[in-house]
Amino acid sequence: MSNSVTTEVLIPRSLCLIEDFDNLIIDVEDLCSVSISWEDGFVSELKPLRYIDRKPKNILFPRFVETHSHFDKSFTWTDFPNQESTYLGALSANLEEHKTRSTNKVLKRVEKSLKLAIKNGYRAIRSHIDTYKSQSIDIWNELFKLQKKFSSELSLQFVALAPLEFWDTSNGEELAKILSSHGGILGGVVVPPFNKKETRRFLVKMLLLASKYKLEIDLHIDESIIEPGAGLKLLLETIENLKISIPITCSHLSSLISLNESEISYLGEKMAEKNIRVIALPLTNFWLLNRNNKKTSFKRPVAPIKQLQKSHVDVSIGSDNVQDPWYPFGNFDPFYMMSCSMPMLQLNPWERMTLSSIFLAPSRLLNLKWDGLIKKGCPADFVILDAQKWADVFSSTLKRKVFIKGALHC
Ligand SMILES: [Zn+2]
């Protein structure tokens, strides 16, 4: 019995790789009309629709990839609010939350986040997990069990987000070993003001540890409005001195926007040369940084996405926190993230580089098998919306269907 399905949809042209390109009908918002078929979980046919008098009533996206989240603290806002909505307020509420944290509480938050993310249309997520000396290492075994439990629906990557000095301890080394057998990543924070000498020393230790266990690094770096690019400059200098090559992701880099264009382009070229990837996190940055509760601020720091892309840096846009002291909103919904970020950052959804930062760069960042392009042979992993134009995508009455390996997820 055949389980083949065929439907007519619109797909953003830059997310669609089609052989019969010359016959594609593409609308003013770069959406192309296609007929798509899938069978046994994979796309079996993709061809242009020839008629111009009617348009498909659905838009199809590949399932989404979230490059930066914090599953371990999601939904803690009510118990640990940060009503001043400042970075320092978030940090102190976060530390209060640590005092009451248990493995069980964290697992519940992670599981709730995972279920929501799958339902809303994600296929892969990288989540940071707060890591500190007094925390039992056993939590990791449980987290990896969850990773496995959900692996048929979503691939989950964990970053152990620890103070830099943690990676210079025996606990740090023990965790690095564990992470190396589960595809885990070393995380840390490099945000000014910091002691340059000490930070450099700990960065060296962390980089060497990553190199020893063949691990990636993902840093919260320059999430700040002061000392623009100070963390990134120190990181680049340290890598150059060590002559080391490991995959590095810079999350945030918001203060870079205060540098002049030639400095941004110089740093961008250096990053591209070293294949350092960037995750821009506009929601938390706009919410927390440079906040003045008496004045509406003109300066809102966020990684200079377009300048970095121009320097050939692979930039992804991520969501960051969900309903915790760092950000009180969100629901692991890619359409919420897009609806907020695109107008905020003046990104046109009909442009290739915009969609690259949402679909393709994140797939590369997480080293996923599928690059996210809809083509013959790709997984039938889609989010299909009742929509005919971008305005429908960004409306509040979004109706979506999520397909995982060709089957409708309910
Ligand atoms: Zn973060």
Boltz pocket constraint, residues with backbone or C-beta under 6 A from the ligand:
constraints:
  - pocket:
      binder: B
      contacts: [[A, 68], [A, 69], [A, 70], [A, 128], [A, 220], [A, 251], [A, 320], [A, 321]]
      max_distance: 6.0
